[in-house]
Amino acid sequence: MNGSALDWLSSFVSGRWQYVTAVGERSVTAVPQGSVLGPLLFSLYVAPVSNIAVAHHVSIHQYADDIQTYIAIQHSVLIVCLSWLTALMTSPIGFLRMVCC
């Protein structure tokens, strides 16, 4: 993309800021919500996800803003992952102790 098309797209996303604040953290995006170009720009933004997944032997299914990942793992690894998830859901502090120490 170059010339007038690039200038037009640049002017669309330049100088426009929208953010959401949660737990003291602010997320910032330059694409206005509800815009006509929003879905197209989002699709262009997440397009490389499939290449990254393939490079790491992860299967994915993408539709709009939903990405599901699939990976084959051994049963013993699954058990460890499930125990970590259970610890995280039960006690985030306990989970951090288990992972960090």
N, C-alpha and C positions, 0 to 999 in steps of 0.2 A: 504494500500500500504506500502511495506517495502522492505528492501534489495536493490538489484541492481536497481529495477524500481524506488524506491524513490530517490536513489542517482542520477540516470540519470535525473529525473525530476528536482531535486534540482539544478543540474549543469546547466540545461537549463534556469532556471529563476534567478539564482544567478549571481550577478555581471553585469547584463544587465539593463541599465536604458534608458528610453525614456521619454521625457516630451514634453508638449505643454505649452507655456506661453501665457496667455490672460489677459489683463487688470492687469498686474503686478502679477498675480497668476500663479503658476506652478503646473500642474498635473503630477504625476509620476506614471509610470507603469513598472513592471519588466518583462512583457511578450512582446517580440518583435512583432511589427505589421507585418502582412503578413506571420507569421510563420505557419507551419503546425499544431502545437499544440494549436495555439491561440484560435480557435473556441471551442475546447474541454475544455481548461482551463477556458474560459469565461463561458461556460455552467455550469461547476462545481462551479464557483464563484457565479453565479446568481441563482443556484438551490434552495437555502433556501428562495428566495423571495416568492415562492408559499406558503410555510409553514407560513411565516409571514403574508401574505395576508389572508389566511384562519383563522388564529388566531384572526384577526381583522375584520372578516366578510366582506372582500373585495374580489370581484371576479376579476380574472385576466385572460388575454390571452397572452401567451408568444410564440414568434417565433423568433429564432435567437437572435439578439440584441434588439428586439422590445418587450416592455412590455406595455400592455394596462390595465388600472384598471377600474373597474366598481363598483359603490356603489349606493344603493338606498337611497335617501334623501327626506325629506319633501319639498314641494314647497316653503314654507317660507324660509327655509334654503338655497335653491337654489337661491332665489332672493338676499339674503344677500351676498352669494358667488359671484354672478355675479356683484353686485355693487362693491365689493372689487376688483375683477379682472378688472373692468372698471376703477376704480381709479388707480390701478397699471399701467395699460396700458397708461392712460392719464398723470399721474404724479407720479413717484415713491416716491418723497418726500411727496406728499399729502397722498399717501397710507400709508407710515410709520407713519405719524401723526395720521391717522385714527385708525391704529392698536395699536400703542403704547400709545396713550393718552386717 
